[in-house]
Amino acid sequence: MNDTVLNKDTHIAFQKKLEALGISNSNIVTNTIDTNTVVDTTIDQDHTVSSQLTLAEQRAWMLHQQDPLSAAGPFSMALELKGGLNKKQLVQAIKQLYRADSSLNLAYQLDSDGDLKKEHLTCYPVDVPILSIESIPAAINYILELQSISINLSKEPSIRFILFSVDANTTVLGIIGHHILLDDTAWQPIFNALNHYYAKENLPSQPSVFTAPQESLQKSTSYWRMQFPNGLIKTTLPNSYLKRHKETLSISHDGWHNYLDISPAANRFRTVIAIDSIKKFSHNTKVSITHTIVALFSNYIATLFTKEFIDVLMPVVDTNAITALNQIKTSSNVIPIRITKVDTNFNNFVEDTRNQVLMAIENNRAIEEIITITQSQRQALPNILITQFDDAAQHLNLANIGMKSLAVPPLNTDQDITLAFRIEANENLHLEMTLKDIVEPSLGTFLLTQFVDYLQAIVIGKSPVVVSLFPTTDTLFSSFVAQTANNVAVSTNREELATPSVQSPNLALERQQTTDIILNTFKDVLEDKDLTADDNFFELGGHSLLASKVIGKLKTKHNLDIQIVDFFNHPSAKELAKKSVSPGSLGSTGDVQTPTDKHEDDEHREEKQKENKQVGKNNLNRAPLSLLQSSYIELADFGLNPMFNIPYALRFSDSVDETLLQQAFLDVIERHPTLRTLFLPEDDSILQNVIPMADLADYAWFLDSSHQNGEHYQQILDREATTGFNLSKEIPIRVRLLKDDKYQQILSLLIYHLSFDEWSTAIFMQELITAYQTRANGQLPIWQSTPKSYIEYVFNQDREEILGKHLDYWKTYLGKVEKGRPLFSQENELPDDIDYTGAIVEIEFDKTVHAALSRWANIHKASLFHVLYACITLALYYLGAGKKILVGTSMFSREAVAFQDTIGFFTNVVLHQVAINEHLTFAELIAQVKTSILSSLPYSDVPFSIVEDAVAVEEVTDNLCEFYIQFHTTNMLNGDIKTADKTINIELLEPIRDLSKFGLHFEMFEQQADPLAALRVLICYRTQNYNDQQIALIKQTVHALITATAHTEHTATVRTLRKQLFHKIAKGENL
């Protein structure tokens, strides 16, 4: 992040140098240097680079001559690397970055004619030391010491690396760089190359850089003159904000000088807040989050300082893609934006700010030129800067190494106030406020805290409050700041380094107890007693369904709240303990607790549930339908539509006692009343009525093998799978025992979807096996607890919230959506009548592909489902589905943890949109998919059809989405029945699949026990929509893409994968 511009004295010196180079103010408008010049470089024999230097490079060189340690010059960054890093291999990889025509070995100096040139240092010995150090703070302070030593740009490279070995598992990669070479566009090519070199791979060939056409100079000149008719204005800070020159107290920063013997000229404060409401506000206003932050922070400062308008600066860089080491060059610039204060109509205000920002970027000129064009006073240059920055660590992907950026305190800054922000992968907003040393440092917490409150009030539609800093006395102000500091967790980098983090004994004990609770729950759910607190839940067999079960158990048994997003981002018991929230705690350690209406929402929900319980407390055998059941009952035709059959066929390896098995079924049906429920019309509604166990004998739901009557078992299985229920007269379960050609028993189990879902399958099979085993050993099953009934869930549903707040989420997220079209179709080719007739094709992947995809998931803290979902949507994009793809998927919708052991119809279909472009990396696509899915989990209880009706552009009679993606974890139906005298293996037989609810349905199965088919993808499709040739192309593309992405580098873009993919497909090769 470069936030530096020229002050008055430096600008005068710079002007003289420009005049010496033949560029003067008198002709700057007509003979301007293009700040975005990008041309191919060649290396002469004297190693001089014959490319034109950008004005940004010349600016940085001149500022370096004035002050080699200014904010325009050196900077530092640090990355924490976790895992078994091969340090010597990394050192060799770093040294390769400087080879040949790489920009990293450039030096800058004046030639004999006084012209600034850059040339390659061919003989410079690159040194990457490896130092042992006691801690990460010590490493960062060492880096800051190095930053405080000026770089000799004429004899040294503009970037150097250093490794700090903290312990066997922790390494800090320190980087000292200079703005004359590096801006934010440099890290992707540098780290991409480092990834390849560390893996001992050659760099792929890189395309030449495209240079965007420059806006008309005359047009941009007119724009800036019109925008700032009286010149740029510097914001005058009130005296009360400035640091006192006469200190009345002797104050020292304990611990800081123990490490670093310099006086930093800046103070930085940072925090992290949730982004959901900001994202929603931006979406509704049709602006980016960047525009929202720029507009509202500027308005906050103008309000705080009682200014009618303020001028702020925004950094911009060359938009041309930098992909290779020899293309790296700084192009950073800052452009001014004038913000006129408003007190109301914030949506229109943010939209106007967006338009101004876009126009300023379109008319981008060097800040020196803008100063001249607007005839501004040099000392009046805006002193407030707002910038978005990226996490450079996202581009570094070393095999099996975890990494994150470390906070490095600033040594200096040229702006009085800087707000920097980035959107994190977990959908939080990271905010950093940097104050120049002329500003009283104790105000940092106050300013950032109040801006967070101001921002969050506006985006949720409330009136913002800006408190005057000094309402009466300094005492009142001190009290206010102290109170504010207690409300928001804001950390200053320097204090963090200076003072070791010390936990109180009580907190440490509580954290350990929480870790033990989570670890024991992991062991229970994963059935692995050898797990440790540092083990990754997902690497040892965990998946999203089991994660949800862990969350439910922690909530119901220990009253610990865990968010699913935190689970993926912190998948060990030790890490997750830091994110858990228990009653009485102030919140997750290190997280910001922001003002919300959660307390009011909880009170409303509790009151609503009390009302619902009062209605049904005396009758848990009779209830209305749930919202989900109500939305499907008509389409299901009271069970007659076999589309919603859930058929299972299980083969037993040894004989089972059919009478005992029927008794085991009765045990489960007694525990879960929804399996003995009728759906009866009554007046204008439909009620579900639970049949008493004593009356169950009146219903033909169980047939033993004696009823087979010589008919072939497969014919019966096929007929059962396609025969619906009359749910007004039949309970929603049908069981038949059959025998195959070898007289092995086969269980035909058919359950209707209105009373059952995939989550229920695991509960059902576990309890069925337990009941049979217990009865086979001559005992009756004794259950540890009684699950809540589905009817209790119905009475607990807060329909007002689901159809209000939760439905609003989908309206905001999806907007208005056109009906999805089949691939390869034209508008006039869509059939008038819907035909659900379907067929399937299958793809299998071996254990190496499965393992590679799992590594992708672990590195990016995602699930295997997220990775496969990204693969499928990318394949659809390549096949012509468009840049914004609407996809349906299943969600368990069991946010109410009390019902996680309940059999019933909870699983819902939800819609997500995936946005893809050619420059998106596959890693970014995974992050997008993960974020979309996890963010929508709390709102997944809105029935699919209700969401469709709310967001569809026009009424649809079929599904709004053409594509559906579903993932099944390790098969829960394959298992063993263990009795005193034998073990009976259960094998799931493939069901018939001749119907397809969606046009193109991708169903993925994880089978780790099968090395040749560890991963299976079934593509079920409507034969009405796709012919054999089209399906063959879809299958080939999906197979090739999944195989390719399993082994591609993490920085591979959509365009790169496209070229690789279709080159192989065109040659008819399998990847």
N, C-alpha and C positions, 0 to 999 in steps of 0.2 A: 504494500500500500504506500503510494507516494503522495504525500499531502503538502509538497513544497512548491512555493512560487517565489518570485523575486521581490525582495524589498527595494526600497528606493535607491540606496547606495549601490547595491549589487546590480540593480537594473541599469544604472548609469554606466557602471563598468562593463556590463554586458553589451550595452549599446555601442560603446567604443570598440569593443572587440568585433561586433558585427560590422561596424563601419570599416574596420581593418580588413575584414573578410569580403568587403564589397557589398554589404547589406546594411542600408541605413534606414532610419525612420522615414525619410522623405520618399522612399520608394517601397516601403514595406507592404503597402496594399497591392501594388502591382507586381512587385518582384518578391513575393513571399516564398519562404521555404515551406514545402509540403511536410507537415509534421508526420504524415502517415506514409511517407515514401517507403516502399518495399521493393527492392530490385534484387535480382540474383547477384551474388558476390563471386568474384574470381580472385585467386591468389596469384600475384605476380611472384617472380623469383626473389624479389626483395621482401616478400611476405606482406606487402602492403595490401590492404583490402580496398578494392577500387570502387566500393559503393559509396553513395552520398550519405553523409551523416544526417540523422534526423535532427530537428531543432531541439527535441528533448535531450538527445545526447550532448549537443553543444551547450544547452542550458546547464545540464548536470556537470559538465567539465568546468564551465566558468564558475559555478557555485563552489566547486571543489577547490578552485584556486583561491577563492575568497575565504573559505572555511572548510578544511578537509573533513571536519567532523560534524558538519551541519546535517539537518534532517534530509537534505537533498542528496547526501552522499551515502555513507555506510549504514547498513541495517543488519539485523541478525534474526535468526529463527532457530527453533530447536524442535526436534521430533523424538518422541520416546518410542523405541523399538523393543518389543517384547517377544521372547522366544529364543530358540536356538540359532542365533545369528552367527553366520560365518564371517567374522570381522575382517579377516585377511582377504576373503573373496570380495567383500564389499569395498575394501580399500582399492583393490585392483579394478573393480568396476567403476569407482569414482575417477580413478586416474584415466580411464578410457574416455571419460567425458571431455577431456581436454585435447584429444587427438586431432590431427589433420586440420581441417578448416572449421572446427568448432568455434563458435563465438566465445566460448568460455576461456579461450587462451588469448583474447584480444588485449592489446595495450593501446593507450591513447597518448599522443604527444604532438607538439607542433613541429612541422618540417622546417626546412631552411628558409622557406618563403613565408613562414608564420601561419601556415594553414594547419588546422587540426586534422590529423589523420589517425587511423587505427590500423594496427598490424598484428599479425599472429606472432606469439612468442614461441619460437620453435625449440629453444634450448632451455626454457624455464623448467627447473626440476619441481614437479608437482609433489608436494608432501602432504600426506593425510595421516597425522599422528593418531595413535590410539593411547589414551590416557586413562589410568585407573583413578576413580574419584569416589568420595564417600557417599554422595547423595545427588539427586537431581537438582536441588537448589544450588549446590556448589558448582555443578556443571553449567547451569545457566549464568551464574555470576562470572565464571571463567570466560564464557562466550561474550558477556558484556565487557569484560576487560579487553578482549581482543578487538571488539567493535570500537573501543575508545582509542585504538591505535590507528592512525591514518594509513590509508592504502596509497602506495606509489603507483598511480595509474599508468605511468609511462614504462614501468618495469615489472609490474605484478599483474596477474589476472584479477578480474573484478569480482571473483567469487572464490572462496576457499571452504573446505570441509574439515571437520575434526570429529573424531569419535571418542566418547567417554564411556568407559566400562564401569557401570555402577555396581552390578552384581552379575551372577552367572546367567540371569534371565533378562537383564535390563541394560540397554545401551541407549545413550543419547547421541543423536546425530546433530551436531551443531553446524550452522551455515552462516558465514559472514559474507555479505554481498554489497554491491554498490549500485545505486540507481542509474548510473551512467549506462549500464548494460541491462539491468533486470527490472521488469515490472511484472504484474500478475500473470501475463501471458507466457512467462518463461518457464513456469514450474511444470506444466504438462510435458513439454518436450524434454526437459532435463530429467524428470523422474521417469518418464516413459523409457528413455534411453538407459537410465540406471537399472530399471526393472530387467531389461533385456541383457545388459552386461552382467548383472549379478547372476542371472540364470544361464550365463554363458551362451547367449543367443546373439545372432547377428541382427542388426537393426533392419527392419523392413524399409524398402524404398519409400521416400516421402514425396508427395506431389509438390510442385512449385507453388509459391504463394500467389494467391489472387489479390490484386490491388484494386480496391473499390474506387470508383470514379469520385473525384473531389467535387464538392459543391461549388457552384459559381462564386468566385471571389467577390464579384460586385454584389451579388445577391446577399452573401453572408455579411458583407460590410454594411449594407443597408439594414439588415436584421439587427445587428448589434447596436448601431446608432439609434435605431428606433426603440430598442428595448431599454437602453440606458442613456436617455437624452442628456442627462446631467452628469454622466459618469458613474463609476462604481462607488459604493458607499461602504465604508468600514463601520461595523457596529461598535459604538462606544460602550464599554462595560461600566456599570455603576462603580463608584469608588469602593462601596461596601463589598464588592466582589473581589477586589484586588488584594494581594498579599500585603500585609503591613511591612513597611520598610524598617520601622523601629520595633524590634521584638521586645516585648515586656517580659517574656519568659524564655528561659534557655531550654529548648526542646530538642531531644535527639531521637533518632530512629534506631532503637535498640536492635542489634543483630545485623543491620544493613551494612555498616562499616566494617563488621567483622569479615565480610567477604569482599566488598567492593569499595575502593578508596577513590570514588569519584562523586561528583554532585550532579545527579540527573536534573535536567531542565524541564521535566514533564511528569505528570502524575496520571495514571490510567486507572479507571474503575470499570468493572464489567459485571454483567449478570446475564441470566438466561430466563426467558419467559416463554409461555405457551404461545403458539402462533395461530391457533385455530380461529379465534375471533378476528384477528387481523387479516387472515387469509379470506375469511368470509366477507368482511367489509370490502376488501380489495376486489374480490370477484364481483360483488354486487355493484361496485362503482366502476367496473370495467377498467381497472388500472392494475399495475403490478404492485407487489409488496414494496418494492424500491420506491415507487412514486408515493405510496402512502407514508412511508417513513420520512422521506425528504420533506413532503408537504407538512406533516404534523409536527415534526421536530422544529422546522423553521417557524411554524406558527406558535409553537410553545415558547421558543426563545423570544419572538417578537412580543408575545403577551407578557412574558416574565419581565422583559426590559421596557415594557410600555412603548414599543416602537410601532409606527403605522406600517412600516415595511422594513425588511432587512434583505441584504444581499448575502447569499451563501455560495460556496464553491462546491463543485462536484468533479471528482477526477473522471477522466475518460481515457481509454487506451484504444489503440488501433484495433478495429474489428476484424482485420484480416487474420486468418487462421495461421498460427505459428506452430509448425509440427516437427521441425528438425533443429538440431543444435546449431547449424550454420545460419539459421534464419532469425535467431534470437537478437533482438535489439529493443531498447526502450522506446516507447512511443507515447509515454504518459503525458497528460496535459490536464489542466483544470479549466472548467468553464463556469461562469457566474450565472446564478439564477436569482431573480428578484421575486420575493414573496411578500404579498400585501396581506396584512393580518385580517382574519375574520373571527367572528365570535359564534356564528351559526352557519347552517348550510355547508357542513364539512364535506359532504359527498361531492357537491359541485366544485368546492374549493380544491379538493384532491384531484378531481378530473382536470381542472384548469392547470394545476401544477404539472400534471402528466403531459399536457399539450405543450407547455413551455419547455419542459425538459427535452421532449422529443424534438422540438424545433431547435433548441440550442445544440443538440447533438448533430442534427442535420446540417447546421451552419457552423460546425466545429472549426475554430481557428485557434492558433496558439495564444495563450493568455497574454503574451507580450503584445501580440497584434491587437487583441481586444482592448487592452489598456490604451494603445495608441488610437484605435478607431473611435473609442468612446471619449477620448481626451480626458482620461481619468488622472487624478493625482496619484502618484506612485504610493504615497503613504496611505491612500484610501482603499487599498486592495482589501476585499472582504477577508475577515479573520475568523470565519466560521466555516467548517468544512464537513460535509456529509458524504460518506462513502460506503459502498458495499464491498466486502472482500470475501475471498474464497479460502477454504482450508486447503493449503498446499498438500497436506498429508493424503488427501483423497487420491492423488495421482501416483503415490508411491505404493507399489504392491509387490513386496518381496515374499517369496513362497514361505508359507507357514509362519510368517512374522506379523504380529499385531502392531499397529502403530497409531499414534495420535500426536497432534500438535501440542506443544507446551506453551504456556503463557510466558512471554518474555517482556519484562518492563521496558518502556521507552526511555531512551536517554535524552531525547530532545524532540521538539515539534515546532513547526513554523506557524501553526494556527493557535489562536487563543483557546478555541473550543473545537474539538473534533468528535463527531459521532460516527463510529464504524459499526457495521452490523453484517451478520451472515446468517443464512438459513441453514440450520444443521440438518443432518440426515434423518434425525429422529423428529423432524418437524417442530423443533423449538427455534426461537429467535435469540441469537447471541448478540448482545449489545455491549459495546465498549465506548466509554467516554474518556477522551484524553484532554487534559487541561495543561496549558503552558504554565511555566512556573510563576508567571505574574499573577495568576489566579489563585486565590486562597484554596489550598488543597482540601481543607475540611469540607468544602462545598460540593465536592465530587459526588459523594453519596446522596446528598440532598437533591442535586440536579438530576441525577440519573433516576433516582426513586420517583421523584415527582413527574418526570417525563413518562415513566412506565404507567403511573396512575392516569396521567393525562391521555396517553395513547389508548389505553384499555377502556377508558370511559367513552371516548369518541366512537371507537369501533363497535361498541355494543349499544350505541344510541343514547348514552347518557350525557348530561351536561358536564364538561370538564371543569375542574377547579384548579386554578394556578394561585398558589399562596405567595404573597409578598414575603421576601426573605427577612426583612427587618421591620415587622409591623410596629413594634414599640421599642424594645430594648434588646441589647445583645443577649441578655439572660434568656428572654423569651425565645430568641432565635436558637440559642444553644439547646434549649429544651426541645424545640421542635425538631432540630436535626437529630438529636439523640433518639427521639421517638421514632422518627422516620427510619433511622438506621436499624432499629429493632424490628421494623416491619418487613424489610426487604433484605435478602441476603446479597449484598454487593461486596465484591472483594477487590482490593487493590493489589496489583501484581507485586508491588514492592513489599508491602506488609506480609504478603503470603510467603515471600522468600526470606524476609528478615526474621520472622518469628516462627519457630517450629510449631506445627500443629500438635496440640496437646489435648487429649481427650480426658474428661473426668473419669474416675474409676467407675462410677455408675453408668455412664454412657458406654464405656468399653464393655462392661459386663452385659448390658442390655443388647449391644450389637452382637456379642458372642452368642447370647441366648437365642437371638433371632436367627443367626446363621445356623445354629444347631437345629432349630425347628424346621427351617427351609431344607436343610440337608436331609433330615429324617424323612421329610415329605418326598423329596427327590428319590430317596432309596425305596420308599413305599411304592410310588407310582411306577418307577422304572424297574422295580423288583431286583435291585442290585445293592447288596449290603456293603460293597467295597468302595462305594463312591466317597470322594473327599470333598471338602468345601471349595476347592479350586477347580473341580471338574466341570467341564462344559456340558450342560444338560442336553444340548442338541447333538453333541458329538457322541454321546453314549446312548443313543436310541430315542431321545425325546423328540417330539414334534408338537405342532400347534394344538392338537387335541389334548395331548397329555399335559401340555403347558396350562391349558385351560382348567384341567382337573387339579393341577397343583394349586392354581390360583383359588379355585373353589374350596379346596381342603384348608388352605391357609386362612381363608376368610371365615369359614364356618367353624373350624376347630380352634383357631388361634386368634381370630379377629385381626388378621394382618391383611392389609390391602396392597395388592401388587397390580400394576398396570401391565397389560400384555406387551406394550411397546418396551417398557423397562425390562421385561423378561427376555426379549430378543436381544436387546442391547447389553444386558448384563446377565449372561446365562449361567453363572456359577452361583452357588449358595452364598459365598462370601460377598460377591459383588451385589447380588440381589438384596441382601440384608440391608445394604446402605440405601436402597430405594423403597424399602417397605415402610408403610405407615400404620401405626397402631394407635388405639385411642389414647388421647392425651398428648401425642407427639405433635410437634409444630410442623412437621412435614419431612420430606425426604432430605437427607443431609446434602447440603450444597444447592438445593433447588430453591427457586424464588416462590414464595407464597404470595400470590397476587389476589387482590380483592375480587370476589365473585359472589354470585347469589346462591352458592352451593347450600348454605344453611337453610335458606328459604325454600330451595328446591327439595331438600331432604324432608323438611317439615310438611310440605305439600304432599310429597309422595307417601309419607307415613300416614297422613290424614286420609288420603285416598284409599290406601290399602286397608285402613281400619273400616272405612265405609264398605268396601267390597267384602271384607271378611264378615261384617255384620250381616250382609245380605245372605251369605251362603254358609254361615257357621253351623247352622243346624241341619244342613243338607249338602254333604259332600258327595252325594250320589246323583245329583242332578244339577246341571249348570248350562248356561249358554255356551256357544262355541267361542273359542279363542279368536282373536283377530285373524290369525293365520288360517285357522280352520274355516272361518267364514269366507275368506277370500278364495278358497279352493273348492268349497262344497258344491258350488254350481257346476264348475268345470269337471269335477270328479263325478257328477251325476249320482250322488249318494253312494259312491263306491262302484257303480257299474262300469265306469271308465277304467280299463286295465292299465292306462298310462301311469297310474299312481300305485300300481301293485309293487311290492318289494318282495321278489321271489328269491329264496335261497334253496339250494340243493346240496346236502351234506352226505358224504359217504363215510360209513364207519368201518374201520379196519378189522374189527372183531364184533361179535354179536352183542347187542344191548338188550336189556330186558324192557320190552315195549310197555309193559304195565307200569314198571318203575319210571320209565321215561314220561309217560302220561302224567303220573303223579308229580314228577319234577316240573312239568309244564304248569300244572295246577298251582304248584307252590309259587311260581313266578307270576302267574296271572292273578293270584290272590294279592300279591304284594303291589301290583300295578293295575289299578282298576281300569285304566284307559284301554287295556286289552280285552275287557269284557263290557264294552260300552256300545250302546245303540244310539243312532242319530235319528231323532224323531221330530217331524214337523209339528208345531203347535202354534195355532193362530198364524201370525205373520213371521214367526221366528222358527229356529231349529234349536232343539235342546239335546244335550248328550246325557244319556241315562245309564248309570252303572247297574249291571245285572248282579244280583246277589249270588254268592258262590253256590248257595243251595240250589239255585235255578239253572246253573250252568249245564247241567245234564240235559236240559231241554233243547240245547243248541248243538247241531252237528258240526263240531269244529275239529274233532280228532278221529282219524281212521287208522287202525293198525294195518299191518301188511296182509292180513287175511282178506281184506277188501280189494286186493289187486286183481283178483279173478283172471289171472293169466295174461293180462294186458301188459305190453312192454312198458317198462318204467319210463323210458324217454318220452313216449307219447303222453303219459300222465303228467310228467313234469312240464312238457310244452303246453298242455291244456290248462294246467293249474296256473302257469305264469300269465296266461292271457285271459283268464276268467276272473271277472271282478266280483264285488260283494254287493249284496243288497243291505246296506248298513242300517236300514230301518228294521231289519229282521235278523241280520247276522252280525255276530261279533267280528271285529276286524282282524281275526287271526284264524288261519286254517292249517292244520298239520296232518300230513299223511306219511305213513311209513311204507316203503316199497322195497323190493329186492331186485338187484340187477341180474345180468346173465350169469354171474358167478355166485349168486345167492348172497352177496353182500348187502347189508341193509343200507338204504338211502332214506334220508329224512327230507321230505318236501315241506318247507316252512314258508308260508305266504302270509304277509302282514300288510295291511293297507296303510298308506302314507299318512292319512289323517290322524293316525294314532301312534305313529312310529317314525323314527329317523335314524340316520347313520350313527349318531352318538348313542342312541338307545340300543343299537346292536351290541356294543361292547358290554353294556349293563346286562342285557338279556342273556347273552351267551355265558358270561361269567356266573350269573346266578343259576342258570339252567344246569351248568356243569356241577356247580357246588351242590345243588339240590339232589341231582342224580347220584353223585358220589356219596353223599351222606346217607341217602336211602339205601344204596347198594351195600353199605356197611351196617345196615340194620338200625339206623338212627333217623330221627326227624331233623330237618335243617333248623338250626337256631341262628337267627340273623342278629347282627350287632346293632342294627338300627332299622327304623322303618322309614322308607323314603316318602317324601311328600307326594301327594297325588297330583295328577295333571289338572284336576278340577281346582285344586288350591291355587295352582299357577294362574288359571283363568280368572279367579276372583282377585288375584294380586296384580293383574295387569292394570297399568295406569294408561287407559286408552286415551285420555286427554293429552298426556305427554307424548305418547307414541304418534298420535295423529296430529300433534302440534309441533313441538320442538324437534322431535326426531324426523318427522316428515319434512320439516323445513330444511333440515341438514341436506337431504337428498335433492330438494329443489334448488338449493344454493350450489351444491357440488356439481350436479349434472346440468343445471339450466334446462333449456328446452332441447329435446333430442329427437332426431329423425329416426324412423324405423330402420333397423339394420337390414342390409341387403346381402343376399348370397354372394359369395365370391364369383367373379367372372360374369355377373348378370348385368343386363341393361334394364332400364326402368320399365320398358314395355314388355319385358319377359317375365315379370312376376306373376305367378299363378293366382287365379281368383279364389280357388278353393284350397283349403289346407289339407294336406295328406301327410299323416304322421308315419307312414311306412318308412322303415329305416333298414340300414345295413351297417356292418362294421368292417374295418380293417385294423390290423394290429401291428405295432412296432415294438421290438424288444431291444434293450440296451444291456450290455454286460456290466460286470461289477466295476470295471475301470472307468466307464463313463459315469456310473452312479457315484463312485468315489470322487471323481473330479468335480461333478456338479455339487456334491456335498461340501467340498472344500470351498467352492464359490460361496455357498450359503454361509459357512462358518466365518469366512473372511469378512463378509459384508453384514454379518449379524442378522441374517435373514433365514428363512426356512427353505427347504428343498422345493416346497410348493412355490414360493416366490420366484425362485430361479427358473423353474419349469414354466411358470405362468409368463415370465418375461420372454422365454424362448418361443412359446406358442404365439404370443401377440406379435413378436418380431417376425415370425414366419408369415402370419396373416398380413402384416404390413408389406412384406416382400411380394405377397401374392395379390396385392391390390386392394386391401381392405381400407386404405386411407391413412391419413396422418393422425386421426383421432378415432380410436377403435373402442366401441362399446362392447363390453364383455360381461356375461353373467357368471356368477360363481356361488357356491354354497357357503353359508356361514352358520355356525352352530347356534347362535343367538341365545346362549345360556348365560347372559350377563348376571341374571339372578342366581347367585351361587347356591342358594338353598335348594335349587331344583336340578343340580348337576347329577344326582343319582335317580332322577325321575325318568321313567319311560314315557315318551309322548312326542308330539309333533312340535318341535321347536325350530328345526333347521329351516332356514329361509334362503331364497335366492336373492342376491343383491347385485346391483349394477355398478361397474367401475369403468371409467374412461382412461385409456392409456394413450398418451400423446408421444409420438415418435417423430424424430427428424434425423436427417443424415449425419449430423454432427454429434448426436447423443452417443455416449459410450454405453457399452452393455452393463457396466457397473452402475451407471446412472439410471438405466432402465430398471434394474433390480431395485434400486433404492426407491424409485417412483412407485413401482408395484407394491413394495412392502409398505410404504407410507400410506398409500391409498387404502389398502386393505385394513391395516391396523387402525388407522384413523376412523374408519367407518364402523368398527366393531360395536361401539356403544349404541349405534343407531340401526343395527341390523334387524331389529324387531318389527320394523315397518313392513307389512306384507308386500311381496313382490308386485302383485297386481295393482296395489294402491300407489306405489311409487311410479309404476308405468303410466297409470292414468294421470298422475300429477305432472310428469315431465314430458310426455309425448306431445309432439307438435300437433298431431291430429290423432283421432281415435284409431286404435288398432285392434284387430280381432285376433291377432297372433302375438307371439312374443315380440317385445320391442327390440331385443337383441338377437342377432343371428348366431352368435358364438357363445359357447358355454365351456368353462374350464373347471374340472373337478379333480381333486386329489384324494387318494385313499392311502392311509398309512398302512403299516404292516398288517396283513389280513387278520382281523380279530375273530374270524370264524374257523380258521385252521388252528386246532388245539388238541388237547388230550383229555380224556376222561380216565382218571386213575382210581381204581377200586382196589380192594384188598388182594384180589387174585390176578388182576391184569391191567394193562394200559391200552385204551382204545384211542387210536388216532382218528381225528376228524379232518376230512378233506373237502374243501369247497369245490363244487363242480360249476363249470361255466354256465351261467343262465342264458336262455334264449334272448336275443336282442334284435327284435324286428320292428321296434317302434323307436322313434326319436322325437323327443319333445322340442328340441332345438335343431336348427338347420345344420349346425356343425358342433358336435359335442365331443370335447377332448376329455377322456377319463384316464387318469394316471394312477398306477399301482406301484408301490414300493415292495419288492420281494428280495430282501437282502440275502436270504438263504439260498437263492438260486444264482450261481455265479454267471450263468449265461443270459439270464433274464432278470437281473436285479431291479430293473425298471421296465415297466410295460406301459405303453400308451395305446389306448383304444380310441379310434376315431369313429364315432357313431354319427351317421349322417342321414338326412332325409333324401331318399332316392328321387324325390320330386325336384330337389334343388341342385343335385350334383350327379354327373354321369361318371362312368368308370374311369375315363381318361382324366377328368378333373381330380377325382379322388386320388388317382395314382400320382399326380403332380403334387397334391397337398401332402400325401404321405412321404414322398421323396424329399420335399422341402423341409418338413418337420424333422425327419430322420437326419438329414444332412446338417441342419442348423443345430440341433441338440448335440450332435457329435462334435461339431466344430466349436461351439461355445464352451464345451467341456474342457477344451484344450487351448483356448485362445488366451491372449494376454488381457489383463483387466482394463487396459486403456483402449482396447479395440472399439472402434466406432461402428455405427450402423452401416456407414458407407464401406468401411474396410471389410466387415463381415459379408456385405452384399457381394463385393467383388470376389471374395474367396468362395462364397457359397455357389454363386451362379457359374463361376468358372468350372467348378467341379461338376455341377449338375449338367452343364452343357456338354461336358466330356463323358457324361454317363457314369461318373465314378461315385463310389461310396466314400464318404469322408471317414 
